């Protein structure tokens, strides 16, 4: 046997792992990991804002698979069960907000048959010592005729009125998703968008 067959394999160098939702653009235009304090389950559960956002995301994941005439009933049943501790006005707001997105003809391409929700993305970006692992989840991935549309929902309010008002961290998040997917879909144009559910916009 050659010598290497009986020798321990060299230890692999661990690569930093970045979550796209925690990226921010630095002054050099490059993506950096944003410092954000972690929120434990108790902090999330105690804040209606986070509960609202989680339920809107879940409804946007599942409602497109429900027949249109049953969507409102399904949404109300889901929110009543998952948001039993929430004020009734907030529950009604969550249902109305998600139905406005799903039923809006401007966003119909997002929910075409074959589109995917909550798509996990794991990739290695970059080369050499500058490479890093990327681990994230795309809210909606729609395969159009010639394009691939990456959509990330934002439930915070108010929505940005212009592209210039969008937080740099959101732009970096979408850029990371595009970089991860461009090699997997050669020949397609990758487009990325933010969809504020308030509006919707």
C-alpha positions as CSV (number, residue, x, y, z in Angstrom):
1,X,0.0,0.0,0.0
2,X,1.2,3.6,-0.6
3,X,2.2,5.5,2.5
4,X,-0.9,7.7,2.4
5,X,-3.2,4.7,2.8
6,X,-2.1,4.2,6.4
7,X,-1.7,7.8,7.4
8,X,-4.5,10.0,8.9
9,X,-6.2,12.2,6.4
10,X,-5.4,15.9,6.7
11,X,-7.9,17.9,8.7
12,X,-10.2,20.1,6.6
13,X,-10.2,23.8,7.4
14,X,-13.6,24.8,8.6
15,X,-15.3,27.5,6.4
16,X,-17.3,30.3,7.8
17,X,-21.0,29.8,7.3
18,X,-23.2,32.7,6.6
19,X,-27.0,33.0,6.7
20,X,-28.3,35.3,3.9
21,X,-30.8,36.9,6.3
22,X,-27.9,38.1,8.5
23,X,-25.8,39.7,5.7
24,X,-25.2,43.4,5.3
25,X,-23.3,45.4,2.7
26,X,-20.2,47.1,4.0
27,X,-18.8,50.4,2.8
28,X,-16.7,48.5,0.3
29,X,-19.8,47.1,-1.3
30,X,-19.0,43.6,-0.1
31,X,-21.3,41.4,1.9
32,X,-20.5,41.0,5.6
33,X,-22.3,39.2,8.4
34,X,-24.5,41.6,10.3
35,X,-24.3,41.6,14.0
36,X,-27.8,40.9,15.3
37,X,-28.7,39.8,18.8
38,X,-30.2,36.3,18.9
39,X,-33.8,36.1,19.9
40,X,-34.8,33.0,21.9
41,X,-38.2,31.3,21.7
42,X,-39.5,33.3,24.8
43,X,-38.6,36.6,23.2
44,X,-40.2,35.7,19.9
45,X,-43.4,34.3,21.5
46,X,-43.8,37.4,23.7
47,X,-43.8,39.8,20.7
48,X,-46.9,40.1,18.5
49,X,-44.8,41.5,15.7
50,X,-42.8,38.3,15.4
51,X,-45.9,36.1,15.8
52,X,-47.6,38.1,13.0
53,X,-44.6,37.7,10.7
54,X,-44.3,34.0,11.3
55,X,-48.0,33.4,10.6
56,X,-47.9,35.5,7.4
57,X,-45.0,33.5,6.1
58,X,-46.7,30.2,7.0
59,X,-49.9,31.2,5.3
60,X,-48.1,32.3,2.1
61,X,-46.4,29.0,2.1
62,X,-49.6,26.9,2.3
63,X,-52.5,29.0,1.0
64,X,-51.5,28.7,-2.7
65,X,-52.1,25.0,-2.5
66,X,-55.7,25.5,-1.3
67,X,-58.5,26.0,-3.7
68,X,-59.4,29.7,-4.0
69,X,-62.9,29.4,-2.6
70,X,-61.6,27.7,0.5
71,X,-58.6,30.0,1.2
72,X,-60.2,32.4,3.6
73,X,-61.8,29.7,5.7
74,X,-58.5,27.8,5.8
75,X,-56.6,31.0,6.7
76,X,-59.0,31.9,9.5
77,X,-58.8,28.3,11.0
78,X,-55.0,28.4,10.9
79,X,-54.7,31.8,12.6
80,X,-57.3,30.9,15.2
81,X,-55.4,27.8,16.1
82,X,-51.8,29.2,15.9
83,X,-52.7,32.6,17.2
84,X,-55.2,31.9,19.9
85,X,-53.4,34.3,22.3
86,X,-53.5,37.2,19.7
87,X,-56.1,40.0,19.7
88,X,-58.9,39.3,17.2
89,X,-58.2,42.5,15.3
90,X,-54.6,41.3,14.7
91,X,-55.8,37.9,13.6
92,X,-58.2,39.5,11.1
93,X,-55.3,41.7,9.9
94,X,-53.1,38.7,9.3
95,X,-55.8,36.9,7.2
96,X,-56.5,40.0,5.2
97,X,-52.9,40.7,4.5
98,X,-52.0,37.3,3.2
99,X,-55.2,36.9,1.1
100,X,-54.3,40.3,-0.5
101,X,-51.0,38.9,-1.6
102,X,-52.2,35.5,-2.8
103,X,-55.2,37.0,-4.7
104,X,-53.4,39.9,-6.2
105,X,-53.1,39.3,-10.0
106,X,-49.7,41.2,-10.0
107,X,-48.2,38.3,-8.0
108,X,-49.9,35.4,-9.7
109,X,-46.6,34.2,-11.3
110,X,-45.2,33.5,-7.9
111,X,-47.9,30.9,-7.2
112,X,-48.0,29.1,-10.5
113,X,-47.9,25.3,-10.5
114,X,-44.3,24.3,-10.1
115,X,-43.3,27.2,-7.9
116,X,-41.7,26.3,-4.6
117,X,-42.0,27.6,-1.0
118,X,-39.4,27.7,1.7
119,X,-36.6,26.4,-0.5
120,X,-33.4,25.5,1.5
121,X,-30.2,26.7,-0.1
122,X,-26.8,25.4,0.8
123,X,-23.8,26.5,-1.3
124,X,-20.1,27.3,-1.3
125,X,-19.3,30.7,-2.7
126,X,-16.0,32.1,-3.6
127,X,-12.6,30.5,-4.1
128,X,-9.6,29.7,-2.0
129,X,-9.2,31.3,1.4
130,X,-12.0,33.8,0.6
131,X,-14.6,31.0,0.2
132,X,-17.5,30.6,2.6
133,X,-20.5,28.3,3.1
134,X,-23.9,29.8,2.6
135,X,-27.0,28.3,4.4
136,X,-30.4,29.9,3.9
137,X,-34.0,29.5,2.9
138,X,-35.8,31.2,0.0
139,X,-39.4,32.2,0.8
140,X,-40.6,31.6,-2.8
141,X,-38.9,30.3,-5.9
142,X,-40.8,30.6,-9.2
143,X,-39.7,29.1,-12.4
144,X,-41.0,31.3,-15.2
145,X,-40.8,30.8,-18.9
146,X,-37.2,32.0,-19.2
147,X,-36.5,33.5,-15.8
148,X,-36.1,32.2,-12.3
149,X,-37.7,34.5,-9.7
150,X,-36.4,34.6,-6.2
151,X,-38.8,36.3,-3.7
152,X,-38.3,37.2,-0.1
153,X,-41.3,38.3,1.9
154,X,-41.0,41.2,4.3
155,X,-43.6,41.7,6.9
156,X,-42.2,44.8,8.7
157,X,-44.0,48.1,8.2
158,X,-44.1,50.5,6.5
159,X,-42.8,49.1,3.2
160,X,-40.0,50.9,1.4
161,X,-41.4,53.3,-1.1
162,X,-38.4,53.3,-3.5
163,X,-35.5,50.9,-4.2
164,X,-33.1,53.5,-2.5
165,X,-35.0,53.1,0.8
166,X,-34.5,49.3,0.9
167,X,-32.1,48.2,3.8
168,X,-28.7,47.2,2.4
169,X,-29.0,43.9,4.4
170,X,-32.0,42.9,2.3
171,X,-30.2,43.6,-0.9
172,X,-27.2,41.5,0.3
173,X,-29.6,38.7,1.2
174,X,-31.0,38.5,-2.3
175,X,-27.6,38.8,-3.9
176,X,-26.4,35.8,-1.9
177,X,-29.3,33.8,-3.1
178,X,-28.7,34.7,-6.7
179,X,-25.0,33.8,-6.4
180,X,-25.9,30.4,-4.9
181,X,-28.4,29.6,-7.6
182,X,-26.8,31.0,-10.8
183,X,-24.7,27.9,-11.4
184,X,-27.6,25.6,-10.9
185,X,-29.8,27.3,-13.6
186,X,-27.6,28.1,-16.6
187,X,-29.4,29.8,-19.4
188,X,-32.0,31.4,-17.2
189,X,-32.1,35.0,-16.0
190,X,-32.2,35.1,-12.3
191,X,-34.4,37.9,-10.9
192,X,-34.7,38.7,-7.2
193,X,-37.4,40.7,-5.5
194,X,-38.7,41.8,-2.1
195,X,-42.4,41.6,-1.5
196,X,-43.7,43.6,1.4
197,X,-46.9,42.0,2.5
198,X,-48.2,45.3,3.8
199,X,-49.8,46.9,0.8
200,X,-48.8,44.5,-0.8
201,X,-45.9,46.1,-2.6
